[in-house]
Amino acid sequence: MEVKVANTDLAQIKDEAVAITFFEDEKVLKGKGKQLDSLLSSGISNLMKDGDFSGKAGQVTVFYPQNGYATKRVFLIGLGKKDKFDLDKIRAAGGRAVQKAKELKLKRFAFIYPDNLPAKFQNQDVAQALTEGVILANYEMAKYKTIDRENIVTVDAVTLVERDSKKSSAINKGREIGEATSWAASLTRDWVNFPPNELTPTKLAEETKKLALKYNIKCQVLSPDEIKKLGMGALLGVAKGSQEPCRFIILEYNGGRKTESPVVLVGKGITFDSGGISIKPAENMDQMKGDMAGAATVISAGLGAARLKLPVNLVVLVPTTENLPSGTAYKPGDILTSMSGKTIEVLNTDAEGRVVLADALAYASRYKPQAVIDLATLTGACIIALGHAAAGMLGTDDKLKNRLRDASKKTAEKVWELPLWEEYGEQIKSSIADVKNTGGRPAGAITAAYFLKMFADGYPWVHLDIAGMDLEEKGKAYTPKGGSGYGVRLLIQMLRDWRR
């Protein structure tokens, strides 16, 4: 989709449709709303008087002008109560405009840039959110459909209309940022949606390498032999059950000062998780192709940071493998030796994500990082605790947690902190090894994070459990059913704000 900005008067808009936003129960139309209403011979105000449009959040009404107005459809989109407004409301409004356009099989439309938002919202931020909304809502995973492809509708272009040329610079800057963040989030959606027979560890590494070359990022992919030389017995242990070779992906982006330590992002890259010997139930096992969402998220965020040329040094680490049962698979009762030298007693082979991350977190220490953040679809227990509304956040550094909270508020990608008290460590003590890979059902998301904490030595660290957030099951304003892309915009926003 192309998103562009046009300095055009409302009377001169000629497009397949024009979209405009209103707050709930606006008694008197002002600014652009009043101007468009006049151009439509009071069509909007009459709809409001008759109760056909109230401006409630999520409401979309299509008005067909009968007075010769050059654009034959007008989308009236509700933002809800003005005192409840945040940037996600405009993001959702953009998404709903695209949904309506696709429903009507339109290829393009204009969106009147709002002029009635609370003063604290800056033009750049509003334009970014609006751009994200339209692009993310337009996302389609149609690669594997061969029947009725002619019925697949995507919008080719959206024009943001703002007559005041003085606002153009800020709006265009927001548009550019929104395009980059949406591209990165869509990349994660693609990878999460791809079937596991196509997106193997090798393929994920190859695709990452291609994109790294395009955006001038250093990329190194370690083979099983190289992984073995590093002593990554945890990653190799999980990988034993699959004929697909594991990989360890390293991205390095240097946008900050040469002397500055990097921020390290770590992502769980299980391209398919059957549970291994501790096999999962057949129901919904197909969704386990998304168990590499953490990896997809951190890679995409790293690429997005490079595309935006952010002034930070960044390292992305991804241990990637399949977790399958076979005659060579690791077993309950096995003991693995991690890169850190700490030993892991395996009680459940379906608790493999924390095992592979143990080696990646140990590897991260060689960078002497400012901070380390790992993302993983780690536990079903996190879904029980938080549902599908937020990722679980646990860690050792309050400042880093606050950075993520601040980014969460701006992106509407929610995080919620869970405790990481020492008492939880008692549940994962092993009698024959340094740690066991599960503490049982009680506080499962917390004990999994506590396991990771044991390998996150010597640096500020936060873990995000994104189980429940990687897939959208029903579809929302700008998130179609399937891979959600959750976490990409969150991380990019945090990196954009890193020096503030």
C-alpha positions in Angstrom: 0.0 0.0 0.0 1.1 3.5 -0.8 0.4 6.2 1.8 0.9 9.8 0.7 0.1 13.3 2.0 -1.7 15.8 -0.2 -2.2 19.5 0.5 -5.7 19.6 -0.9 -8.9 21.4 -0.1 -11.8 19.2 0.9 -13.8 20.5 -2.1 -11.2 19.2 -4.5 -10.9 15.6 -3.2 -11.6 13.2 -6.1 -11.3 9.6 -4.9 -13.2 6.4 -4.5 -14.1 7.4 -1.0 -13.2 9.9 1.7 -13.0 9.1 5.4 -13.4 11.5 8.2 -13.5 11.0 12.0 -15.8 12.4 14.7 -16.0 12.2 18.4 -19.1 10.8 20.1 -22.1 13.1 20.4 -20.5 16.2 18.8 -23.1 18.8 19.2 -21.6 21.4 16.9 -19.5 20.5 13.9 -16.3 22.5 13.6 -13.3 22.8 11.3 -13.0 20.1 8.6 -16.2 18.4 9.8 -18.2 21.5 9.4 -16.6 22.2 6.0 -17.3 18.8 4.7 -20.9 18.9 6.1 -21.4 22.1 4.1 -20.0 20.5 0.9 -22.5 17.6 1.5 -25.5 19.9 2.0 -25.7 19.2 5.7 -25.7 15.4 5.0 -23.5 14.6 8.0 -25.3 16.8 10.5 -28.7 15.3 9.3 -27.4 11.8 9.9 -26.4 12.8 13.4 -29.7 14.4 14.1 -31.5 11.3 12.9 -29.4 9.1 15.1 -27.8 7.2 12.2 -24.3 8.2 13.3 -23.3 9.1 16.8 -19.5 8.9 16.7 -19.2 6.0 19.1 -15.8 4.3 19.0 -15.7 1.7 16.2 -18.8 3.0 14.4 -18.5 3.3 10.6 -21.3 4.7 8.5 -21.2 5.1 4.8 -22.9 8.2 3.3 -23.5 8.6 -0.4 -23.7 12.2 -1.5 -26.5 13.2 -3.8 -25.5 16.8 -4.5 -22.7 16.3 -7.1 -19.8 16.1 -4.6 -16.8 14.7 -6.5 -16.3 11.7 -4.2 -19.3 9.4 -4.1 -18.7 7.7 -0.8 -18.0 9.3 2.6 -16.9 7.1 5.5 -17.9 8.6 8.9 -15.8 7.0 11.6 -16.4 7.2 15.3 -13.6 7.9 17.8 -15.7 7.7 20.9 -15.5 10.1 23.9 -13.0 12.9 23.4 -11.8 12.7 27.0 -11.0 9.0 26.4 -9.0 9.6 23.2 -5.6 8.1 22.7 -3.4 7.4 19.6 -4.8 3.8 19.3 -8.2 5.3 18.6 -6.9 7.0 15.4 -4.9 3.8 14.6 -8.1 1.8 14.8 -10.0 4.4 12.8 -7.5 4.0 9.9 -7.9 0.3 10.2 -11.7 0.4 10.1 -11.6 2.7 7.0 -9.5 0.1 5.2 -11.8 -2.7 6.3 -14.8 -0.8 4.9 -12.9 0.0 1.7 -12.1 -3.7 1.2 -15.7 -4.7 1.9 -16.8 -2.3 -0.9 -13.9 -3.6 -3.1 -12.3 -0.2 -3.4 -8.7 0.2 -4.4 -8.0 3.7 -2.9 -9.5 6.3 -0.7 -8.7 9.6 1.0 -8.5 10.1 4.7 -9.1 13.7 6.0 -6.4 14.4 8.5 -8.1 15.2 11.8 -8.1 18.7 13.2 -10.2 18.3 16.3 -7.9 16.1 18.5 -6.7 17.2 22.0 -3.8 19.6 21.7 -1.3 17.3 23.4 -1.2 14.9 20.5 1.5 15.9 18.0 1.0 15.8 14.2 3.9 13.4 13.7 2.6 10.9 16.3 -1.0 11.1 14.9 0.2 10.6 11.3 2.3 7.7 12.4 -0.6 6.0 14.2 -2.9 6.6 11.2 -0.4 5.2 8.8 0.1 2.1 10.9 -3.7 1.6 11.1 -4.3 1.7 7.4 -1.2 -0.4 6.4 -1.7 -3.1 9.2 -5.4 -3.4 8.4 -4.6 -4.0 4.7 -2.4 -7.0 5.5 -3.3 -10.2 3.8 -1.6 -13.7 3.9 -2.7 -14.9 0.5 0.5 -16.6 -0.7 -0.9 -20.1 -0.5 -4.4 -19.5 -1.9 -4.9 -20.7 -5.4 -8.8 -20.7 -5.6 -10.8 -17.5 -6.0 -7.8 -15.2 -5.8 -9.8 -12.6 -7.7 -11.9 -12.2 -4.6 -8.9 -11.1 -2.5 -9.1 -7.4 -2.1 -6.4 -5.1 -0.9 -6.3 -1.3 -0.9 -3.5 0.1 -3.1 -3.4 3.7 -1.9 -4.5 6.0 0.9 -4.1 9.8 0.7 -3.9 11.8 3.9 -5.5 15.1 3.2 -4.3 18.2 5.0 -4.7 21.6 3.4 -2.3 23.4 5.8 1.2 22.9 4.2 2.8 24.0 7.4 1.8 20.7 8.9 3.2 18.7 6.0 6.7 18.1 7.3 5.5 16.6 10.6 2.8 14.5 8.9 5.2 13.2 6.3 7.7 12.3 9.0 5.0 10.4 10.9 4.0 8.7 7.7 7.6 7.5 7.1 7.9 6.1 10.6 4.5 4.4 10.4 5.5 2.8 7.1 8.7 1.4 8.6 7.1 0.1 11.8 4.2 -1.4 9.8 6.5 -3.1 7.4 8.4 -4.6 10.3 5.3 -5.8 12.0 4.0 -7.3 8.7 7.2 -9.2 8.3 6.7 -10.8 11.7 3.1 -11.6 10.7 4.3 -13.3 7.5 6.8 -15.5 9.4 4.3 -16.4 12.1 1.8 -17.3 9.4 4.1 -19.3 7.2 3.8 -23.1 7.4 6.5 -24.9 9.3 7.4 -27.1 6.3 8.5 -23.8 4.6 9.9 -21.7 7.5 12.4 -24.1 8.9 15.4 -22.9 11.0 17.5 -22.9 7.9 15.0 -20.9 5.9 14.5 -18.4 8.7 18.2 -17.8 8.8 18.5 -17.4 5.0 15.6 -14.9 4.9 17.2 -12.9 7.8 20.5 -12.9 6.0 18.9 -11.5 2.8 17.1 -8.7 4.7 20.2 -7.9 6.7 22.2 -7.4 3.5 19.5 -5.1 2.1 19.5 -2.9 5.2 23.3 -3.0 5.8 23.3 -5.0 9.0 25.9 -7.5 9.9 24.5 -11.0 10.0 26.1 -14.2 11.1 24.4 -17.6 11.1 26.1 -20.4 13.2 25.8 -24.0 12.1 25.4 -27.0 14.6 29.1 -27.6 14.6 29.8 -23.9 15.5 27.1 -24.0 18.1 28.7 -27.1 19.6 32.1 -25.4 19.7 30.5 -22.7 21.8 29.2 -25.2 24.3 25.5 -24.6 23.6 24.4 -27.9 24.9 20.9 -26.7 25.8 20.1 -25.6 22.2 21.7 -28.7 20.8 19.7 -30.9 23.2 16.4 -29.6 22.1 17.4 -29.8 18.4 18.4 -33.5 18.7 14.9 -34.8 17.8 14.6 -33.1 14.4 16.3 -33.8 11.1 16.3 -30.1 10.4 19.6 -28.6 11.6 19.4 -25.9 14.3 20.8 -22.4 13.7 22.0 -19.5 15.9 21.3 -16.1 14.2 23.3 -13.0 15.2 22.4 -9.5 13.9 24.5 -6.5 14.7 23.4 -3.0 13.9 25.7 -0.1 14.9 23.8 3.2 14.8 25.2 4.6 18.0 28.5 5.7 19.3 31.4 3.2 18.7 32.2 3.1 22.4 28.6 2.5 23.5 27.5 -0.9 24.6 24.6 -2.4 22.7 21.0 -3.2 23.6 20.5 -7.0 23.0 17.2 -8.5 21.9 16.8 -12.2 22.2 14.0 -14.2 20.6 12.8 -17.8 21.0 12.9 -19.4 17.5 11.1 -22.8 17.7 9.8 -23.0 14.2 7.5 -25.9 15.2 6.8 -27.2 18.7 5.2 -30.6 19.0 6.2 -30.8 22.6 8.8 -33.4 21.8 8.6 -36.6 23.8 6.2 -34.8 26.2 4.0 -34.4 23.1 1.2 -31.9 23.0 -2.5 -32.8 22.3 -3.4 -32.8 18.6 -6.0 -30.1 19.1 -4.5 -26.7 18.0 -1.1 -28.1 17.5 -1.1 -26.4 14.1 -0.7 -23.1 15.9 2.7 -24.2 17.1 4.1 -23.0 13.9 4.0 -19.6 15.7 6.3 -20.7 18.4 9.0 -18.7 16.7 7.1 -15.4 17.1 9.7 -14.1 19.6 12.4 -14.7 17.0 10.4 -13.1 14.3 9.7 -10.1 16.5 13.2 -9.3 17.5 14.6 -9.8 14.0 11.9 -7.5 12.5 12.4 -4.9 15.2 16.2 -4.9 14.5 15.5 -4.5 10.8 13.0 -1.7 11.5 15.6 0.1 13.7 18.1 -0.1 10.9 15.6 1.1 8.3 14.8 4.1 10.6 18.6 4.6 11.2 18.1 4.8 14.9 21.1 6.1 16.9 21.6 3.0 19.0 23.8 -0.1 18.9 21.7 -3.2 18.7 22.4 -6.9 18.8 19.7 -9.5 17.9 20.2 -13.2 19.0 18.0 -16.0 17.9 18.4 -19.7 18.8 16.2 -21.6 16.3 15.2 -25.2 16.0 12.3 -27.6 15.8 11.1 -29.5 18.8 10.1 -33.0 17.7 9.8 -36.5 19.1 12.1 -39.2 17.6 14.5 -41.9 18.5 17.2 -39.2 19.0 15.1 -36.6 20.8 16.0 -35.4 24.3 14.0 -37.0 27.0 12.5 -36.3 30.4 15.2 -37.1 32.9 18.1 -35.9 30.6 20.6 -33.4 31.9 21.9 -30.8 29.5 25.0 -28.6 30.0 24.3 -25.0 28.9 26.9 -22.5 27.4 27.2 -20.9 30.9 28.2 -24.3 32.3 25.0 -24.6 34.4 23.3 -27.9 34.1 19.6 -28.3 33.4 17.5 -31.3 34.5 14.8 -31.9 31.9 11.5 -32.8 33.4 9.3 -31.9 30.5 10.5 -31.6 26.9 7.6 -29.2 26.1 9.4 -26.6 28.3 12.0 -26.3 25.5 11.8 -22.5 24.9 13.4 -21.6 28.1 16.1 -24.2 27.5 17.2 -22.8 24.1 17.0 -19.2 25.5 19.4 -20.2 28.3 22.3 -20.5 25.8 21.3 -17.2 24.0 21.2 -15.3 27.3 24.6 -16.6 28.2 25.9 -15.6 24.8 24.5 -12.1 25.3 26.9 -11.4 28.1 29.9 -11.3 25.8 28.6 -8.0 24.5 28.6 -6.4 27.9 25.2 -5.0 27.0 23.4 -2.0 28.4 20.3 -4.1 28.6 18.9 -7.4 27.4 15.3 -8.1 26.5 14.0 -11.5 25.5 10.7 -12.3 23.9 9.1 -15.7 23.8 5.8 -17.5 23.4 7.0 -19.2 26.6 4.1 -20.4 28.7 0.4 -21.3 28.4 0.3 -20.2 32.1 0.8 -16.6 30.9 -2.4 -16.9 28.9 -4.2 -18.1 31.9 -2.9 -15.2 33.9 -3.4 -12.3 31.4 -5.5 -13.7 28.6 -4.9 -12.2 25.2 -4.7 -8.6 26.4 -1.1 -8.2 27.4 2.3 -9.8 27.5 3.7 -10.8 30.9 6.7 -8.7 31.9 9.3 -9.9 34.4 12.9 -8.8 35.0 15.7 -7.5 37.1 15.8 -3.8 36.1 13.1 -1.3 36.9 14.4 1.4 34.5 14.2 -1.1 31.6 10.7 -2.1 32.6 9.7 1.5 32.7 11.1 2.0 29.2 8.8 -0.8 28.0 5.8 0.5 29.9 6.3 4.0 28.2 6.6 2.4 24.8 3.5 0.3 25.5 1.4 3.3 26.2 2.4 4.8 22.8 1.9 1.7 20.8 -1.0 0.1 22.6 1.0 -3.1 22.7 0.3 -3.8 26.4 2.6 -5.3 29.0 1.9 -6.2 32.6 4.4 -6.9 35.3 4.4 -10.2 37.2 6.6 -10.6 40.3 9.9 -12.4 40.3 10.4 -13.1 44.0 13.1 -15.5 45.3 10.4 -17.8 46.6 9.6 -18.8 43.1 13.2 -20.0 42.6 12.5 -22.8 45.1 10.2 -24.5 42.6 12.9 -25.0 40.0 15.6 -26.3 42.2 16.9 -29.7 41.1 18.3 -32.4 43.4 20.7 -33.6 40.7 21.5 -30.6 38.5 21.7 -26.8 38.9 18.1 -26.2 37.8 15.1 -28.1 36.4 13.3 -26.9 33.4 9.8 -26.7 35.0 8.5 -25.9 38.4 5.0 -27.4 37.8 1.7 -25.7 37.2 1.7 -23.1 40.1 3.0 -19.7 38.9 4.1 -21.4 35.6 4.9 -18.1 33.8 6.9 -16.8 36.7 8.9 -19.9 37.4 9.7 -20.1 33.6 11.0 -16.5 33.8 13.0 -17.4 37.0 14.7 -20.1 35.1 15.8 -17.6 32.5 16.9 -15.2 35.2 19.5 -17.8 36.2 21.2 -17.4 32.8 20.8 -13.6 32.5 23.9 -12.8 34.6 25.7 -9.5 34.8 23.3 -7.2 32.9 19.9 -5.5 33.2 17.3 -7.9 31.9 13.6 -8.1 31.1 11.6 -11.0 29.8 8.4 -10.6 27.8 6.2 -13.7 27.7 4.2 -13.1 24.5 2.2 -16.3 24.6 -1.4 -15.3 23.8 -0.3 -12.2 21.9 1.4 -13.8 18.8 -1.9 -14.8 17.2 -5.2 -12.9 16.7 -8.0 -15.4 16.6 -10.9 -13.3 15.5 -9.6 -10.1 13.9 -9.6 -6.5 15.1 -9.6 -3.0 13.7 -6.0 -3.2 12.3 -5.1 -6.8 13.1 -6.6 -9.5 10.8 -6.9 -13.0 11.9 -3.6 -14.8 12.1 -0.1 -13.6 13.2 -0.5 -10.3 15.0 3.0 -8.9 14.8 2.7 -8.0 18.5 5.9 -6.6 20.0 7.6 -5.2 17.0 6.2 -1.6 17.3 6.7 -1.8 21.1 10.5 -2.6 20.7 11.0 0.0 17.9 9.3 2.7 20.0 11.5 1.8 23.0 14.6 2.1 20.8 13.4 5.4 19.4 13.1 6.7 22.9 16.3 5.2 24.2 18.2 8.5 24.5 15.3 10.5 25.9 
